[in-house]
Amino acid sequence: MDNQVPPRKVPNFCSIRYGIALLLLLCNVIVMSQRVCMSLTMIAMVNSTEPHGLSNTSTKEPQDNIKNPVYNWSTEIQGIMLSSIFYGILISQIPAGYLSGIYSLKKMVGSALFLSSLFTLLIPLAAEFGEALVIICRVIQGLFQGIALTTQQVVWIKWAPPLEQVRLTSLSLSGACGCALSLLWFVLFYEDPKDHPCISKSEKEYITSTLAQQVSSSAPSLPIKAVLKSPPLWVISLCNFAFFWANSFLSLYTPMFINSKFHINVKENGLLSSLPHLFAWIFAILAGHMADVFLSRNILSLLTIRKLFTLLGLLLPALFSLCLLYLSSSFHGTMIFLILANATGSFCMGGILINVLDIAPRYYGFLKGFTNVIGLTGGLVASTVTGVILSQDQDSPWLKIFFMMVANNVISLIFYLIFAKAEIQDWAKETQNTYL
């Protein structure tokens, strides 16, 4: 065995594993579109002349040369509607992470994507019956989105060689039609490389041999007491809180921010609001590639890579947000800083968003769900608090909102730089025998 020749590396973009990454990318583009589309359509749906109205009477008013239903929803109600999807995502995280180690990932991801898409189609109808039904639909939609987003990340335990983990993960997550794609998922995805009928022998050997030391043959018991006492896990969770706070606020409220600044029509707003997502996708792919290159060529240690990309992913959005507040006097300046504040957060793909796999690969599904719960709590709080501030502060609401995001990013980053680790923790090793 000691003289065994290492497996030949299979070309990247002509491989099944990269095909799966692209399939998951389409999935995530759709999921993300379903999540944020309401923040844009809200501009056309809501009667801005009655910001504090709570009734749900529908009237007909022209907007952008098209007659749309206009609802008297206050900014507080709008904030609750936008954030309600995070309640569903949050509830599903830990159960989805746990069940992903037991049940078929193929069925879980495909079914969740289909049902999320179905409830998205029901939202316009629900709006006719009241805001409560819209909130319920968003919560259920979030429940299935949480399942799809959490379980798909467990795919890479079996499909991603160690030196390509960040690249493949960032490619698949850098984007989330739903019902049609869910059927495509059932046809094209297989749980394990050895079961895929189209994979080449060389690629199969390359993946399975490089993962031989990471994939456990049995479902291990979780050492809960040791997990709860682990500083590296808690700083990852804290940074997830800050990342999701910033990401959720910037994703959901960019259309409203643009509308408040420039008062442009919905079509132009939609185009401008899509630019941050486009650049975030580009930055995510760049971050994944850079992190894997640094690791494969031994340019930086794994811990240094994780800290570097977390630093870039949390500090740069904070800096560009301050620039947005104080240095953007023109339309073009505002858009440039807004795009950079959104896009540079994607550097976290090479940092905190993959760090759990470094410290505890055996428990990745469950612990990823755990850190996502804390992270998504940040997203939920951010969206709700933003709606409240916008409804109560008429003088400088955006200043307060951006400063809260900056403070979260900086404080969590400081703790991460002090306590982060990138090696497998003692409680996550195969030799661990004592469990709670």
Buried (B, 14 or more C-beta within 10 A) or exposed (E): EEEEEEBEBBEEEEBBBBBBBEBBBBBBBBBBBBBBBBBBBBBBBBBEEBBEBEEBEBEEEEBBEEEBBBBBBBBBBBBBBBBBBBBBBBBBBBBBBBBBBEEBBBBBBBBBBBBBBBBBEBBEEBBEEEBEBBBBBBBBBBBBBBBBBBBBBBBBBBBBBBBBBBBBBBBBBBBBEBBEBBEBBBEBBBBEBEEBEEBBEBBBBBBBEBBEEBEEEEEBEBBEEBBEEBEBBBBBBBBBBBBBBBBBBBBBBBBBBBBEBEEBEBEEBBEBBBBBBEBBBEBBBBBBBBBBBBBEEEEBEBBEBBBBBBBBBBBBBBBBBBBBBEEBEEEEEBBBBBBBBBBBBBBBBBBBBBBBBBBBBBBBBBBBBBBBBBBBBBBBBBBBBBBBBBBEEEEEBBEBBBBBBBEBBBBBBEBBEEBBBBEBBEBBEEEBEEEE
